[in-house]
């Protein structure tokens, strides 16, 4: 894989922090992450109908069933909706999340039938799904249920006539919706719906003091926003920052605090990165390995003891997930290494399948392979565990690179082979599909043809965009801490990344397998030394032999604070290393 380092255009006359923010288009007024900066729910199409439906259900003691999704966004959305509706006076509220291994994603007819049989609800409320659930919504209506769809995924077409026939739909990405933040996650959408419902109830004469303060749910919305990897536009930055502040001040819900505890994270030092790399994976482990209700119950827990028990279950599931994923990754890499390397390097995409792979982990495997080979990757597994039959149904999860819209690419494939794809959906960077195993080879060929048509050689080069090299006086603990907390970093609003050439003063390999490189580096233009660490040398295509007797290295790095035995020091987290 070719890696190109490119410095982001910036104003060299500004102090470092200001320069970084300015290069990302963040003006002084946008540094105010107060609640008044949140977009108004009034522009959400369908919001009035949604409020009327929910208010009627509360007033008339209707049975409300929340149908969620089996990822972190779905779990937070479900927990938020159930808890908030109960606090608003709903008489009967329960939830149902499809088991991914039995039912797959969304409000399918099968899930609708199960909901009717098990719960007999008057109102179905979908969260983080539903915009493509045509048959499921139709079946729910046939069974006498009202349906409110809340979602954020792209609609099947840009035409209103092609939407499900629900009683109301709230989705910023549905046709003709004027809501500014098209990047809202599913949890944010239902949060807005419930904010609007609260305002509606106050207008109807209900005492506001009897209704929940909606700010208490921002920890959930912030977690979902980062874990679902939606772009951090200004509205999402406000949501994430407000959620972080709430948790750091000791007002996080017991479930989130318990997840932080098992992840060994200090809530007072929490960053948006912790949502993505510590909390999100533990929550997702429930949906990947077992049942997402474990994650939902953790988030709904009202006592620390209940939350800690649920969080420990999630920790155990996450450990199991890591083990399964590691085995699958070894198998995938071995399979690719057995292929002619010219064939692998010339391909514009990768599609892999193995009959014993776990469908709950294929998305993570696709992500790892995408990082290693820097091209779109789709990984398949049997829909039914261990099904090795020639006509087995396969589930697939894909991950993409910038410049290649994965869902749109799958749409092109579906048009070329409409007989093959049972269903597909997703986003630009992540998508899923299902097909019969007998069509797998045809799909691989067709997807590769689409990838070759859409991907230029330039797009297949992994470009690391950096903020240049800080001045010697900027390598301080205060600066590292300021960079950590100045703004919530995330998708499309990247954390500061720097690059420069350093003289190596000292080096050693760490870890039981000697696969982490610890460096002492001399800061350019100074005699000052700073520590740096590169985790997993093999992931960077480096061997122990390569790293002997280093003299000068060019590194791409983040600046961080290392805390060890009560002492703090600046440490460079090295993301890429080139030997000079």
N, C-alpha and C positions, 0 to 999 in steps of 0.2 A: 504494500500500500504506500502510495506517494503522499507525503505530508508537506504542505506549503504553509509557511508562516507569513502572515500579512498584518501589518500594523494598521490599526484603525485611525482614520484622519482625526486630528484633534488640535486644539489650540495650545502650543507649547508654553505660552506665557501665563497660563492659569496654574494655580496650585493643583497638586495631583488629584485630590478628590473632585474639585470643581471641573478639572479637565475630563475626568472619567464620566461624570454625569453629563457634561455638555456634549461629549461625543455620542451619547445615547439619546440626545434630544430632551433631556430632563432639565427644564428651566426651574428657576427659584420658586415660582408659584406652584409647580408640580411636586415640589419637595414637601408640601403640606399633605400628609396622609390622614388628615382628620376625617371623621365620619361625614362631615358636610360635603366632602368631595365625592361621595358615592352618587352614581347616576340614579335618576328617579325611576321608580317602577312604572310611572304613568305611561311611558312610551312602549311598554311591552304589549304587543298585540295579544288580545284574548284575556288580559288581566282582569277586566271588569267581570266577564262571564265566569272566570275562575273563582273570584271572590264571592259572587252570588251563589255558585254551586256549593262552595265550602261552607258559607254562612248558613245556607238552607240546611245542609247536612248536620251542622252543629245544633241549630235551633230545633230541628225535628228529630234529633237523636237517631240519625241514620247510622248504619254500619259502614265504616270507612276502612278500606283495605289499601295499604300502600304497597305497590309492586316496584321493587328496586332492581338494582343490578349487582353483580357479584364482584365489583372492584371497589377501590377506596372511595371513589366519587359516589358510587351507588350506596355504599354502606353509610357514609356520612349523610347523604341525602335522605336515606330511610330513617336514620336515627333522629335527625333534625325534625323531619315531618311528623313522625310519631309523637315525639316529646312535645313539640310545639302545639299540635292539634289538641292533645290531652290537656295542656295548660290553658288552652283557649276554650275549654269546656266541652270538647267532643266526648260523647257518651261511650262510644265503642270504636277503638282504633287498633288495628293489628297490621302486621306486615307480612309479605311473602317475597322471598327472593329466589328465583329459579336456580336450582342446582345446575351448574354449567355442564356437568357430565350427563345429565338426564334430559334437560330441556333446552340448553343453549341460551342465547341472549334474548331478552326482551319479552314483551307481552304476546306470546304465541297463543294460538288457540288452545294448546294443551295446558298452558299455565292458566288461561282463563277458565277452562273447565275445572282445573284443580281448585282455583280460587272459589268458584261457585260451589263446588262439592264440600270443601273443607270449611269455608267461612261464610258463604251466602251473603256477600256484602251488597249494600245498596249503591255504593260509590267506589269505583276503582280510581286511585290516583297513581299514575306512573311517575317515577323520579329517575332521571338519567336514562330514560328509554321511552319508546312509544311512538316516535315520529315516523317510524317505518313499519309499525305494527298494524297493518291494514286488516289482516284476517283476525287477529286477536281482538282488536277494537270492535269489529263487526260482530264477532261471536259474543262478546260481552254485552253488546246492545241487544242481541237476540235473547240473551238470558235475563234481560230486564235490568241490567246495571247501567248507571250513569258512568261516564268515563271522562276524567280530566287528565290530559297528557301534559306533563312538564318534562322538558328535554332540552338538550343543547346540540345534539348531533344534526348533521345536514339532512335536509329533507330529500326525498327520492327524486324530486324534480322542482323547478322554480315556479311551478303553477299551483295555486291554491286548490284547484280541483283534484290534485293528486295527493292530498293529505288524508290521513285516516279520518273517518267520520265520527270523531269524538264530540262530546258535548262542549268541550273547550280545549284549546291547545295553547300553551305558553312555551315559546321557544324563540329566542332571539334570532335564530337562523331559519325560521320559517319565512315563506314569501311575504313581503310587504310589512315586515316588522321593523319599526324605526328605533328600537333600543340601541344605544350607542355601543355597548360592549358585546360584540359578537363572539368574543372569546370567553364568555362566562361558562363555567363548568356546570354540570347538572345540579350540584348542591347550591350554587349561587342562584340558579334560576328558581328553584323551589324556595329558597330563602327570600327572594324578592316577592314571590307569590304570597308567602305568609306575612311579610311586612305589609303588603297591600291589604291582605285580609284583616290584619290588626287595625289598620287605618279605617277600613270599611266598618268594622265592628264598633269602633269609637263613634263614627258618624251615625250609626244606628242606635246610639244612646248607651252603649255598654261602657262602664267605668274603666278608664285606661289602667287604673291601679290594679284591676282584677286580671289584667292581661300581661303576658310575659314581656320583659324587656328584650327586644330582639338582638341587642348587642351581645347577649350571653351565648349566642349561637355562632359568633364569628370565628371562634377557634375551630369549629367544624368546617366552616366554609373556607377558611384559610388553608387548612390541611387538604381539603379536596382540590382546591385550586392548584396547589403545587403538585400533589400526587398525581393528578390527571394530566399534568404537563401541558396545560393550556397556556397560550401566550400571556405574559404579564403586561397587559395594557394598563393605562392609568387607573381604571376602575379596579382591576384585579390587584394592582399594587396596593391600593388603599385597603382592600379586603384582607390581603395577606399581612400587611403591616399591623392592622388593627387586631387580627387574630393573634399575631406574635406578641404584641404588647399585652394582650389579655392574659396569655399564658405566662409570660415573663413576670407579670405582677402577681402571680399566684392565684388567678381566677380561672384557670383552665379546668375543664370538667374532669371528674375522677378518671374516666377512661383514657383520656389523653395523657394525664399525669402518670398513670400506670404504664402506658406504653413508653413514655420517656424513661421511666424507672428501669424497665427491663432492657431498654436500649442503652442504658448507662449514659443518658444525656441530662445535663443540668438545665432545668427549665428556665433559670434566670439568664442563661447564655444561648437560648434557643435561636436558631436562624431558619430561614426558608429552606436551606439545604437539608436540615434535619427532617423537615416534613417529607422531602423527596427520597432521602436515602436511609432514614431510620424508621419513621413512623409508617409511611406509605407501604413499604415492603412487608412489614409485620401485619398490617391490616389486610393487605392483598393476599397474604399467605392463606388466610381462611378460605377465600374464594377459589384459590388455585388448588389447594390440597384437600379441602373438606367442604365446609358449609359456611357461607358468609354470615350466617346468623351469629356465629361466635364473635365476629368483629362488631356486628351491630349491637349485640348485648354488652360488649365491652364499652362502647360509646354511650349506651343508654344507662349504664350502671350509675346508681345514685350514691353508693357508698364506696370508699376506697378499697375495702376488703373484696367486694364483688368485682370491682374493676381490676384489682391485682390478680385475682384468680383467672379472669378472662384473658388478661394481658399475658399471663404465663402460658396459657394454652396457645395463644398466637405466637409467642416466642418459640415454643416447641414446634409448631407447624412451620414456622419460618426456617428453623434449623433443618427440618425434613425437606423443605423446598430447596434449600441450598445444596443438600446432598444429592437430590434427584437431578437438579439442574447441572451440577458439576459432572455427574455421570453422563448426562446427555451431551454436554459440551465436549467432553473427551471423545465420545462416539462420533459427533458431527465433525470435529477437527480431523479425526482419523480417516473418516470417509472422504473428506476433501483432500487430504494429503495423498490418498491412494489414487486420486484422479490425476491425469496429466496436468501438471502445473500451468502449462500454456493454455489449456482449456479453462482452468479456473481464472487465471489472470485476464483472459480475453473476454470472459463473460461479463455482461452488464448487470446480471442479477444472479441470485442463488435461490434455489428451491430444494429443500431437503425433507425427507420422510423416513421414518423408521417405525415399524409396527409396534414396538414396545415403548415408544416415547409417551410421556405423560402430557395430556393436552392442557393441563393447568399451567405448565411451565414453558410451553412452546413460544410464547411471546417474549419471555426473558431470553430464551436461547436465540431467537431471531435478533434481539437487540445486541447480544454479545457478538454474534457473527457479523452483524452490520458494522459494529465498531472495529472489528478486526480487519474485515475485507473492504469496508467502505463502499457498499453498494446495496440496493434494496434486497432484503432477504425475506423469504416466506418459508415457514417451517410447518409441516403437517404432522398430525398424529391421528390415530383412530378415534372416532367419536365414542366408540365403546371400547373400554380398556382391553387390550390384548386381541382385538379383532384383526386377524391376519388374512381374512378372506379376500378374494380378488375384487369383490363388489362392496367392500366395506365403505361406509361413509367416513370421510376424513374431515377433520376440523383443522383450520390453518390460522396462524397469526403472522402478520407481516410487520416489518419495520423499514422505514425508508430514510433517505438522505435528503438534505436541502436541495430543492429544485426538481424533485420527483414526487408528484402528488399521488400517493399510493392508492387512495380510493378512486381517483379519476382513472388511474391506470387499470385498476380492476374493472371499472366500467367499460373501458375499451376492450378488455379481454372478454367480458360478458357479451358484448355486441358481436365479437368474432366467433364465439362459441356459446351461444345462448342455451344450448342443450346441456351444458356441463355444470355451470355454477348453480348450486341450489339456492344460495343466498350469499350476499357480501355487504360490507358496510365499514364505516370508520372515518378516519381523518386523513390529512395529508401525510403525516409521519407514521401512523399506525392504523392498521385495518385487519379485518378478519374475513374469512370465507369458509364455505363448506362445499364439498363436491364428492362424487363417487370415485373410488380409487381407480376405476378403469379409465377415468379421464385424466389421471395425474400427469402422464407423460405429455399428452396433448396440451395440458395447461402450462407445464414447464416451458415448452417450446413457444407457445403463444405469448406468455408473460415475458420471456426473453426477447422476443421480437418487438414487443411494445417498449420494453426497457431500452433496447438498442435504438429505437426510433426517437425516444424522448430524451435520452441522456447523451449529452455531449462529453467529449474527453475531459473538458474543464470541470464539469459537474462531478466527475469521478475522482477528482483530486480532493483529499481532505484538507481544507484550509482552516488553519487555526488563526483566528483574528485576535490580535493582542492590543494592549494599551501601551506598547513600547517598554522602555526601561525606566523605572523610577530613579529619581536623583538619589545620590548616596544618603542624604539626610532624611529620606523618606522611609528607609528601612528601620522603622521603630515599632515598638509594641503599640504605641498610641495610634499610629497610622494603620497598622494591621487591624486593630480593634475598630477603628473608624470605618474602614472599608467593609468590615463584617456587618456593621449595623446601620450604615448610612441609608440604605434602601433595601427592600426585599428583592433579592436577585432571583431570576428564574428564566423560563422559556421566553425567548425573544427579548430578554432584558438581562444579558449575561453578566455574571460575576466578573470583576476585574481579573484579567489574565495578562501577564507581562512576559517579556522575553529579553534575553541578553546573553552575552558571552562572558563566562566567569572563569577565573583561574581556580583550579582545584588545590586546596591546601591539605585536605585529608579525605579519606574515603574508607568505607568498610561495608560489608554485606551483613544484613541482619535477618533474623527469622530462622526457624528450624531448618528450612530448606535453602537458606541464604538467597532468598529471592527478592529482598528489599535493599535498596542502595541508599546508604546514609552518606551525605557529602558535607564537607566544610568548604565554603566557597568565599573567595575574596570579591567583595563588591567592586565593580568597575569604577575607576576614578577615586578609589579609597583604599586604605589599608585595613578597613573594617571587615570582619569575617561574619558570615551568616550560615546557619545550618539549612540544609535542604534534604528532602527525602523523596525517593521514587519508589512507589509500591508496585510490586509485581513486575520485575524486569522482563519476564518472558512475554507479558502482554504488550510490551513495547518492542518486541523483536530483538531483545538484547540477551546475551549469554554472560555467564560469569567471566569467561575468557575475554569478552569484549571490554569488560570494565576494569581490567587490570592496568595499574599504572596510568590512570587518567591525569592529564595535565591541564587541558582546557576543554570546556564543554559549553555548548549553546543550549540553554534550557528555556522552556516555556513553563511558567509557574504562577501559582496563586500565593499571595502573602497571607500567612496565618499566624496565630498565637499558639505556641506549644506550651501546654501546662503540664508540668512533671514535678511531683512531690512538693507542691506548693510554690514552685518557681515558674516564672513565665519568661519566654524568650521568643524572638521572631523566628519563624520557620517557613521555608519555601516549600510548598507542596508542588512537586515537579510533575507536570502533565506530559511533557515530551522532552527527550534528551538526544542531542546529536554530539558525537565525539569530534572534537577538532584536532 
